[in-house]
Amino acid sequence: MHNLKAYQLAIELNQNCSQLGLTGELRQQLERAVLSIALNLAEGTGRGGKDRLYHFRIAYGSCCEVKACLTIANHPLFQKADRLGGMIYQLLQRPGRGP
């Protein structure tokens, strides 16, 4: 798992987002979505075939949600989320075989 750069960046983004100081529903939504990215990348890495791709797709959708939250908050972490989205997109194009 530690070899997967997208997973490492997702963990980093999760830690960054937890320190933003947002409040209310936007904070809750951002926290759920950013956690979903890391968890689905982890689960997808441990699976093969269609299951692997399924979890990478969910991670990509959650990343899009994080980018929307960061756009609403007008926060520069959007750039990191956008980079992560590109990495996940590459995983979708070449998901590999899995374990």
C-alpha positions in Angstrom: 0.0 0.0 0.0 2.8 2.4 0.8 4.0 2.1 -2.8 0.8 3.5 -4.1 1.5 7.3 -4.5 -2.2 8.1 -4.8 -2.9 6.5 -1.4 0.0 8.5 0.2 -1.3 11.7 -1.3 -4.8 10.9 -0.1 -3.6 10.4 3.5 -1.7 13.7 3.3 -4.8 15.5 1.9 -6.9 14.0 4.6 -4.6 15.4 7.3 -4.5 18.8 5.6 -8.3 19.0 5.3 -8.8 18.1 9.0 -6.8 21.2 9.9 -8.8 23.7 7.8 -11.0 25.0 10.5 -14.2 24.8 8.5 -17.5 24.5 10.3 -20.9 23.1 9.8 -22.1 20.9 6.9 -19.3 21.8 4.6 -16.8 20.5 7.1 -18.7 17.3 7.7 -19.1 16.7 3.9 -15.4 17.4 3.3 -14.3 15.1 6.1 -16.5 12.2 4.8 -15.4 12.7 1.2 -11.7 13.0 1.9 -11.7 9.9 4.1 -13.6 8.0 1.4 -10.8 8.6 -1.0 -8.1 7.0 1.1 -10.4 4.1 2.3 -11.5 3.2 -1.2 -8.0 3.4 -2.6 -6.9 1.0 0.2 -9.8 -1.4 -0.4 -9.4 -1.3 -4.2 -5.7 -2.1 -3.9 -6.5 -5.2 -2.0 -9.0 -6.4 -4.6 -8.8 -7.6 -8.2 -10.9 -7.3 -11.4 -14.1 -5.4 -11.4 -14.0 -4.9 -7.6 -10.7 -3.1 -7.9 -12.0 -0.8 -10.5 -15.3 -0.2 -8.6 -13.4 1.1 -5.5 -11.1 3.3 -7.7 -14.2 4.8 -9.3 -15.7 5.6 -5.9 -12.4 7.2 -4.8 -12.4 9.3 -8.0 -16.0 10.5 -7.3 -15.1 11.3 -3.7 -12.1 13.3 -5.0 -14.4 15.3 -7.2 -16.6 16.0 -4.2 -13.5 17.2 -2.2 -12.6 19.5 -5.0 -16.1 21.0 -5.0 -15.9 21.5 -1.2 -12.5 23.2 -1.5 -13.8 25.4 -4.4 -16.7 26.5 -2.2 -14.3 27.2 0.7 -12.0 29.0 -1.8 -9.0 27.1 -0.4 -5.7 26.5 -2.2 -5.7 22.8 -1.2 -7.8 22.4 -4.3 -4.5 22.1 -6.3 -3.5 19.1 -4.3 -6.9 17.5 -4.6 -6.8 18.1 -8.4 -3.4 16.4 -8.6 -4.8 13.5 -6.6 -7.7 13.3 -9.0 -5.3 13.0 -11.9 -3.5 10.1 -10.2 -6.7 8.3 -9.5 -7.8 8.8 -13.1 -4.6 7.1 -14.2 -5.4 4.2 -11.9 -8.8 3.9 -13.6 -7.1 3.8 -17.0 -4.6 1.1 -15.8 -6.0 -0.5 -12.6 -3.6 -3.5 -12.7 -4.5 -7.0 -11.7 -4.5 -6.7 -7.9 -3.2 -9.2 -5.4 
